[in-house]
Structures are given as C-alpha cells and as structure tokens.
C-alpha cells in the first residue's frame, strides 16, 4: 500500500436523471444495474481492471427492497468486477455519496487505500422515499423524551428556514426558475457531455428528465404549498407555507461513480488527476431546522483551510429546497453567480444516494470550464447534518 498522503480525483461519471415515479425514464432499471453501469464505465474509461480497486463505497438512503442487502456489493458483482473486490453501502442521508468520497479520500491519505471507486444510487421510483421506515418508527421512547413534540419532515424544515431568513415566495420561485434556466443552458452547451453516461437498459434516457427550460417564476407562483397540514399549521402558526413542488427538488432516479487514487498510484498507471482533495468537514446541527447544516459545515472547512468565501471559484450547495442555498448564501456572503452555476437539484434532480457525487462532477466540470482553482461542495442531510468538501483543480 502507498503511504502517499495526497488523494486525487481521476474521473467521475453519472447517469442521466429520471423522474422518480412509475413511468420515469429510469424506472424500469433495477437500481443494482443502474449503479453497476456507473461502476463499469469508470473501469472502461480509465483502462483499469477491477483487481486494481481496493474498495467500492456507495451511498444509498433507502436500503430496503431493490436497494437492500448492501447494494454496493450487489452492484460490484453485477458490473462484472472480480469477486474479491469488496464493497460497502453507507447512509448519511442526502450526503451519503459525499460521505463515501470523504471516507475513501481519508483512507487514501492514511495509506490504507491506493484506489477506490465511490458513488451512490437511488431509485425513488422503485423504492419510494420513506420506505425504510415502513413498519416502524425511528422515534424511540428515549428520543421522544428529548423531543416530546416530535421532529418534522424536511419540507417543514425548509419552511422554517424560509421564515427565519425572511425568504418570501417570490424569492424562492425566482431562485427555482433560475436553477432550471442554468441547467437547461448547461445541457444546451454540451456541458454535461463529459460526465453523463448512457444507461444500457434505458437507451432513450439521454438527458436529465427533470430540467424544464421554460420554467418561470410566474408559472411557479400558481403552485400550492406541498407540506401544510392542519396539524402542522396549528404547531407552527408563524409559517405562511411557501414551499411548493416548484421550489423543491423532485423525486428522481440516478447513479454516479468517481475514481479516487493516491497521486502516486495515478502516476504509476499513467492517469491524469483532475483535482485533489483539499479539506473536509462534517457537522451535526439542529434536527428541527435540519437543513441548516451547510452553514456551520462551510464555516468549519473555511476555518480549517484559512480560505475565505471569496477564494472559492464555485460552490455547489445542494438544492433540496430553494430556501437552503439562499439561507446559506445570506449567512456566508456568497456570490450568487458562483452558487450552483450550472443549475442545481431543483432542476437536475436529487436521487438521494447519488447526489453527492453528482454535485462533485458538476463542480469539477465547472472549474475546468472556467479555469477555477478551488471549489466547495456542501449538502444538507436528514437529521440535521451536513458535509462540506473543498477540491483544488489540477
């Protein structure tokens, strides 16, 4: 094993995103095969044998049904990897594949790995959101003692964030429309051609199914709030309920994968790294507000690196809901032009376990396109957590 402490990103791929409902472009593809296609593409594109991979780490949130039994291992076998290649599946909610990147890069830095494939998968059409809680509840007696009123779903947390930061409905809808505009422009310009791979089982899926080029704030204004109930309205009388399907990320299907190596191993194999991993952070935050974690995660990673927000050339802040990146930008004093410059999850979708590496691919492709040096990626996560990563383009 190498003892070289520098971890680099060599390559990254993702599938197009399909709508996460029956009839979606990828709904006919088993998630094991969806992930397997991304894994196989990484090997093929880089001329590697699976025996050169020390481990495979995939993120997946709803690990039941078609996504059960360590889906990473099933995907490795389905991709035709040698049976001796290990694999594991992790769940840090929406940041699962970003955490997979962290674990792999940190393992490389520690000398435990030379080459790792990371990524994630989620088929929300086949394994609906919330499936893992069917037949039970995470609210144990001890947890309910600490939170007697119970916790809330992420949509309510997004409402609480909008209320706290004074983000009105017009601002949320304008942000959402801009996400679609940027994503549509990126697709039209061929921006995603390098990273998006075909899906053998769904040949008609050639682009992200969720991008709507003609979206306007005026059109979104006609949508009704998605998360208001009479019980929640009574619990949170201060809310005026402004989160809608239009300013939220859609349910989606997708998979992504990235090749990480030590710089030494990449050089030995004649592979050219695209970026090095500069710094990491992971934090816990208020589980009721839940989605504010990217704010302290970003502050922590900037403190660790000595960088400022102005030193960063782009930031990918996952658009679970429009209120999340808007609140983050307000707190950090971020440049709106650098925030999700190719569109975000409101347009490009949020296939939960896959999103972390999807954002990473968009970030490095953008840094390449503009000649940028440093990029930040951060994700809000269920339960009130967040990861942050800074990469340096090489």
C-alpha positions as CSV (number, residue, x, y, z in Angstrom):
1,X,0.0,0.0,0.0
2,X,1.1,3.5,-0.7
3,X,1.8,5.9,2.1
4,X,1.4,9.0,-0.1
5,X,-0.9,11.3,1.7
6,X,-2.4,13.1,-1.3
7,X,-5.8,11.9,-2.5
8,X,-6.9,12.9,-6.1
9,X,-10.0,12.7,-8.2
10,X,-9.2,10.9,-11.5
11,X,-12.6,10.6,-13.1
12,X,-16.3,10.9,-12.4
13,X,-19.5,9.8,-14.2
14,X,-23.2,9.8,-13.7
15,X,-26.3,8.6,-15.4
16,X,-29.0,11.0,-16.6
17,X,-31.6,11.6,-14.0
18,X,-35.1,10.1,-14.4
19,X,-38.3,11.1,-12.7
20,X,-38.7,9.1,-9.5
21,X,-42.1,7.7,-10.2
22,X,-43.6,4.9,-12.3
23,X,-43.1,5.6,-16.0
24,X,-39.9,7.7,-15.3
25,X,-37.1,7.3,-17.8
26,X,-35.1,5.0,-15.5
27,X,-38.0,3.4,-13.5
28,X,-37.6,0.2,-15.5
29,X,-33.9,-0.2,-14.4
30,X,-33.1,-2.1,-11.3
31,X,-31.0,0.2,-9.0
32,X,-28.3,-2.5,-8.8
33,X,-27.9,-2.4,-12.5
34,X,-28.1,1.4,-12.5
35,X,-25.1,1.5,-10.1
36,X,-23.3,-1.3,-11.9
37,X,-23.4,0.7,-15.2
38,X,-21.6,3.6,-13.5
39,X,-19.0,1.3,-11.9
40,X,-18.3,-0.4,-15.2
41,X,-18.0,2.9,-17.0
42,X,-15.3,4.1,-14.6
43,X,-13.2,1.0,-15.2
44,X,-13.7,1.1,-19.0
45,X,-13.0,4.8,-19.4
46,X,-9.7,4.5,-17.5
47,X,-8.5,1.2,-18.8
48,X,-8.5,-0.4,-15.4
49,X,-9.0,-4.0,-14.2
50,X,-11.3,-4.3,-11.2
51,X,-8.4,-6.1,-9.4
52,X,-6.7,-2.7,-9.2
53,X,-9.5,-1.3,-7.0
54,X,-9.1,-1.7,-3.2
55,X,-12.7,-1.0,-2.3
56,X,-16.0,0.3,-3.6
57,X,-18.0,2.6,-1.3
58,X,-21.5,3.7,-2.4
59,X,-24.2,5.8,-0.8
60,X,-27.8,4.8,-0.7
61,X,-30.5,6.2,1.6
62,X,-33.5,3.8,1.3
63,X,-31.7,0.4,1.9
64,X,-34.7,-1.8,1.6
65,X,-36.3,-3.9,-1.2
66,X,-34.4,-3.5,-4.5
67,X,-31.8,-1.5,-2.6
68,X,-31.3,-3.9,0.3
69,X,-28.5,-6.3,1.2
70,X,-25.6,-4.0,0.7
71,X,-26.4,-2.7,-2.8
72,X,-22.8,-1.7,-3.3
73,X,-21.7,-5.4,-3.2
74,X,-24.6,-6.4,-5.5
75,X,-23.6,-3.6,-8.0
76,X,-19.9,-4.7,-7.9
77,X,-20.9,-8.3,-8.8
78,X,-23.4,-7.1,-11.4
79,X,-20.7,-4.9,-13.0
80,X,-18.6,-8.0,-13.6
81,X,-15.9,-7.0,-11.0
82,X,-13.7,-9.7,-9.6
83,X,-15.4,-11.4,-6.7
84,X,-12.5,-10.5,-4.4
85,X,-13.3,-6.7,-4.8
86,X,-15.1,-5.6,-1.6
87,X,-17.9,-3.1,-1.3
88,X,-19.9,-1.3,1.3
89,X,-23.0,0.9,1.4
90,X,-23.3,3.9,3.7
91,X,-26.2,6.2,4.7
92,X,-25.6,9.8,5.7
93,X,-28.9,10.7,4.2
94,X,-28.7,13.1,1.3
95,X,-24.9,13.4,1.7
96,X,-24.3,9.6,1.5
97,X,-22.1,9.6,-1.6
98,X,-20.3,12.8,-0.5
99,X,-19.5,10.9,2.7
100,X,-18.4,8.0,0.6
101,X,-15.9,10.4,-1.1
102,X,-14.7,11.6,2.3
103,X,-14.1,8.0,3.7
104,X,-12.3,7.0,0.5
105,X,-10.1,10.1,0.3
106,X,-9.3,9.9,4.0
107,X,-8.4,6.2,3.6
108,X,-6.0,7.1,0.8
109,X,-4.5,9.9,2.8
110,X,-3.9,7.5,5.7
111,X,-2.2,5.0,3.4
112,X,-5.0,2.3,3.7
113,X,-6.1,2.6,0.1
114,X,-4.4,3.2,-3.3
115,X,-7.5,3.2,-5.5
116,X,-11.2,3.4,-4.6
117,X,-14.4,3.8,-6.5
118,X,-17.0,5.8,-4.7
119,X,-20.5,6.9,-5.7
120,X,-24.2,6.3,-5.0
121,X,-27.5,5.3,-6.3
122,X,-31.2,5.9,-5.6
123,X,-34.2,4.6,-7.5
124,X,-37.0,6.6,-5.9
125,X,-39.5,5.3,-8.4
126,X,-38.9,1.7,-7.2
127,X,-38.0,2.3,-3.6
128,X,-40.1,5.4,-2.6
129,X,-38.8,8.0,-0.1
130,X,-39.7,6.7,3.4
131,X,-39.7,3.1,2.5
132,X,-37.1,2.3,5.1
133,X,-39.4,3.4,7.9
134,X,-42.3,1.2,6.8
135,X,-43.5,-1.0,9.7
136,X,-41.7,1.0,12.4
137,X,-40.6,4.4,13.6
138,X,-37.2,5.9,14.5
139,X,-38.9,7.9,17.3
140,X,-37.9,5.7,20.2
141,X,-39.1,6.4,23.7
142,X,-35.7,8.0,24.6
143,X,-35.7,10.1,21.5
144,X,-39.3,11.3,22.2
145,X,-38.2,12.2,25.8
146,X,-35.7,14.6,24.3
147,X,-38.1,15.9,21.5
148,X,-41.6,15.5,23.0
149,X,-43.3,17.3,20.1
150,X,-41.5,15.1,17.6
151,X,-39.4,16.1,14.7
152,X,-40.7,17.1,11.3
153,X,-40.2,16.2,7.7
154,X,-37.7,18.1,5.6
155,X,-40.3,20.2,3.9
156,X,-41.4,21.7,7.2
157,X,-37.7,22.4,8.0
158,X,-37.4,24.2,4.6
159,X,-40.4,26.3,5.6
160,X,-38.8,27.1,9.0
161,X,-35.7,28.2,7.2
162,X,-37.6,30.4,4.8
163,X,-39.4,32.0,7.7
164,X,-36.2,32.6,9.7
165,X,-34.3,34.1,6.9
166,X,-37.2,36.2,5.5
167,X,-37.3,34.4,2.2
168,X,-40.7,35.2,0.6
169,X,-42.5,33.1,-2.0
170,X,-41.3,35.3,-4.9
171,X,-37.6,34.9,-3.9
172,X,-38.0,31.1,-3.7
173,X,-39.7,30.8,-7.0
174,X,-37.3,33.1,-8.8
175,X,-34.4,31.1,-7.5
176,X,-36.1,27.8,-8.7
177,X,-36.7,29.3,-12.2
178,X,-33.1,30.3,-12.4
179,X,-32.0,26.8,-11.5
180,X,-33.9,25.5,-14.5
181,X,-32.5,28.2,-16.7
182,X,-28.9,27.5,-15.8
183,X,-29.4,23.7,-16.1
184,X,-31.1,24.0,-19.5
185,X,-28.3,26.3,-20.7
186,X,-25.7,23.9,-19.5
187,X,-27.3,21.0,-21.3
188,X,-27.7,23.0,-24.5
189,X,-24.0,24.0,-24.4
190,X,-22.9,20.3,-24.0
191,X,-21.6,21.0,-20.5
192,X,-22.6,17.6,-19.2
193,X,-21.3,15.5,-22.2
194,X,-18.1,14.6,-20.4
195,X,-19.7,13.2,-17.3
196,X,-23.1,11.8,-18.2
197,X,-23.0,8.2,-19.5
198,X,-25.7,6.2,-21.3
199,X,-27.8,3.6,-19.5
200,X,-27.7,0.3,-21.4
201,X,-31.2,-0.7,-20.1
202,X,-32.8,2.7,-21.0
203,X,-31.4,3.9,-24.3
204,X,-33.9,6.7,-24.6
205,X,-32.7,8.3,-21.3
206,X,-30.1,10.7,-22.8
207,X,-30.6,13.8,-20.6
208,X,-32.0,14.8,-17.2
209,X,-35.7,14.3,-17.4
210,X,-36.4,16.9,-14.7
211,X,-35.0,20.0,-16.4
212,X,-37.7,22.4,-17.7
213,X,-36.2,25.1,-19.9
214,X,-39.4,27.2,-20.0
215,X,-39.9,27.4,-16.2
216,X,-40.7,30.9,-15.0
217,X,-41.3,32.4,-11.5
218,X,-44.7,33.5,-12.7
219,X,-45.6,29.9,-13.6
220,X,-44.3,28.5,-10.3
221,X,-46.4,31.1,-8.4
222,X,-49.6,29.1,-9.2
223,X,-48.4,26.0,-7.3
224,X,-49.9,25.2,-3.9
225,X,-47.8,24.6,-0.8
226,X,-46.7,21.0,-0.5
227,X,-46.2,20.4,3.2
228,X,-49.0,22.2,5.1
229,X,-51.4,20.2,7.1
230,X,-53.9,21.4,9.7
231,X,-51.9,19.8,12.5
232,X,-48.6,21.4,11.3
233,X,-50.3,24.7,10.8
234,X,-51.5,24.6,14.4
235,X,-48.0,23.7,15.6
236,X,-46.3,26.3,13.6
237,X,-48.7,29.3,13.4
238,X,-45.9,31.6,12.3
239,X,-45.5,29.9,9.0
240,X,-47.2,31.1,5.9
241,X,-46.3,28.0,3.9
242,X,-44.3,28.9,0.8
243,X,-42.5,25.7,-0.1
244,X,-44.1,24.1,-3.2
245,X,-43.2,21.3,-5.6
246,X,-41.8,24.0,-7.9
247,X,-39.2,25.3,-5.5
248,X,-38.2,21.9,-4.1
249,X,-36.1,19.2,-5.7
250,X,-38.1,16.5,-7.5
251,X,-38.0,12.8,-6.6
252,X,-35.6,11.2,-9.0
253,X,-33.6,8.1,-10.1
254,X,-29.9,8.1,-10.8
255,X,-26.5,6.7,-10.1
256,X,-23.0,8.2,-10.1
257,X,-19.4,7.0,-9.5
258,X,-16.0,8.5,-9.1
259,X,-12.4,7.2,-9.2
260,X,-10.2,8.3,-6.4
261,X,-6.5,7.4,-6.1
262,X,-3.3,8.4,-4.4
263,X,-1.4,10.7,-6.6
264,X,1.4,8.2,-6.7
265,X,-0.8,5.4,-7.9
266,X,-2.4,7.6,-10.6
267,X,1.1,8.5,-11.8
268,X,2.1,4.8,-11.9
269,X,-0.9,4.0,-14.0
270,X,-0.4,6.9,-16.4
271,X,-3.7,8.6,-15.3
272,X,-4.0,12.3,-15.1
273,X,-5.8,13.6,-11.9
274,X,-8.4,16.3,-12.3
275,X,-8.4,17.6,-8.7
276,X,-7.0,16.9,-5.3
277,X,-9.0,16.8,-2.1
278,X,-8.1,19.9,-0.1
279,X,-10.2,19.6,3.0
280,X,-13.3,18.0,4.6
281,X,-15.8,18.8,7.3
282,X,-18.9,17.1,8.7
283,X,-21.2,18.6,11.3
284,X,-24.4,18.0,13.2
285,X,-26.9,20.8,13.6
286,X,-30.5,21.5,14.9
287,X,-32.6,18.4,13.8
288,X,-35.8,20.5,13.7
289,X,-34.4,23.2,11.4
290,X,-32.5,20.1,9.9
291,X,-31.3,21.7,6.7
292,X,-29.1,24.5,8.1
293,X,-26.0,22.2,8.5
294,X,-24.2,23.5,5.3
295,X,-23.7,26.9,7.1
296,X,-21.6,25.6,10.0
297,X,-20.0,22.9,7.8
298,X,-18.8,25.7,5.5
299,X,-17.6,27.9,8.3
300,X,-15.6,25.0,9.8
301,X,-14.0,24.0,6.5
302,X,-13.0,27.6,5.8
303,X,-11.5,27.9,9.2
304,X,-9.5,24.7,8.7
305,X,-8.1,25.8,5.4
306,X,-7.6,29.6,6.0
307,X,-9.6,30.3,2.9
308,X,-12.4,32.8,2.6
309,X,-15.6,32.5,0.7
310,X,-14.1,34.9,-1.9
311,X,-11.2,32.5,-2.5
312,X,-13.6,29.9,-3.9
313,X,-14.4,29.9,-7.6
314,X,-17.7,28.0,-7.3
315,X,-19.9,26.4,-4.7
316,X,-22.3,23.5,-5.1
317,X,-24.9,23.8,-2.3
318,X,-27.5,21.1,-2.8
319,X,-30.9,22.5,-3.7
320,X,-33.1,20.2,-1.6
321,X,-35.3,23.2,-1.4
322,X,-34.7,26.8,-2.6
323,X,-34.6,28.1,0.9
324,X,-31.4,26.1,1.7
325,X,-28.9,27.6,-0.7
326,X,-30.5,31.1,-0.3
327,X,-30.1,31.0,3.5
328,X,-26.6,29.6,3.1
329,X,-25.6,32.4,0.7
330,X,-27.1,35.1,3.0
331,X,-25.1,33.8,6.0
332,X,-21.8,33.3,4.2
333,X,-22.0,36.5,2.0
334,X,-21.6,34.3,-1.1
335,X,-21.6,35.5,-4.7
336,X,-24.9,34.4,-6.3
337,X,-23.1,34.0,-9.7
338,X,-20.8,31.3,-8.2
339,X,-23.7,29.4,-6.5
340,X,-24.8,26.3,-8.4
341,X,-23.7,28.0,-11.7
342,X,-24.9,25.0,-13.9
343,X,-28.2,24.6,-12.1
344,X,-29.0,22.6,-9.0
345,X,-31.2,19.8,-7.7
346,X,-34.4,21.8,-8.3
347,X,-33.7,21.3,-12.0
348,X,-31.2,18.4,-12.1
349,X,-32.9,16.2,-9.6
350,X,-32.0,14.8,-6.2
351,X,-31.5,11.0,-6.4
352,X,-30.6,10.9,-2.8
353,X,-27.8,8.4,-2.5
354,X,-26.3,9.6,-5.8
355,X,-26.4,13.3,-5.3
356,X,-23.1,13.8,-3.5
357,X,-21.0,12.5,-6.4
358,X,-23.4,14.1,-8.9
359,X,-22.6,17.5,-7.4
360,X,-18.9,16.7,-7.3
361,X,-18.9,16.0,-11.0
362,X,-20.7,19.2,-11.8
363,X,-18.3,21.2,-9.6
364,X,-15.1,19.8,-11.2
365,X,-16.5,20.2,-14.7
366,X,-17.4,23.8,-14.0
367,X,-13.9,24.5,-12.5
368,X,-12.4,23.1,-15.7
369,X,-14.7,25.2,-17.9
370,X,-13.8,28.5,-16.2
371,X,-10.2,27.7,-15.2
372,X,-11.1,28.0,-11.5
373,X,-8.9,26.6,-8.7
374,X,-10.9,26.0,-5.6
375,X,-14.5,24.6,-5.4
376,X,-16.8,23.9,-2.4
377,X,-19.5,21.3,-2.2
378,X,-21.9,21.0,0.7
379,X,-25.0,19.1,1.4
380,X,-27.8,19.4,3.9
381,X,-28.8,16.0,5.3
382,X,-31.7,14.4,7.1
383,X,-31.5,14.5,10.9
384,X,-29.7,17.8,10.9
385,X,-26.2,17.1,9.5
386,X,-24.0,18.3,6.6
387,X,-20.8,17.5,4.8
388,X,-18.5,20.0,3.1
389,X,-15.6,19.3,0.7
390,X,-13.1,21.6,-0.9
391,X,-11.4,20.4,-4.0
392,X,-8.5,22.0,-5.8
393,X,-8.4,21.7,-9.6
394,X,-5.1,20.4,-11.0
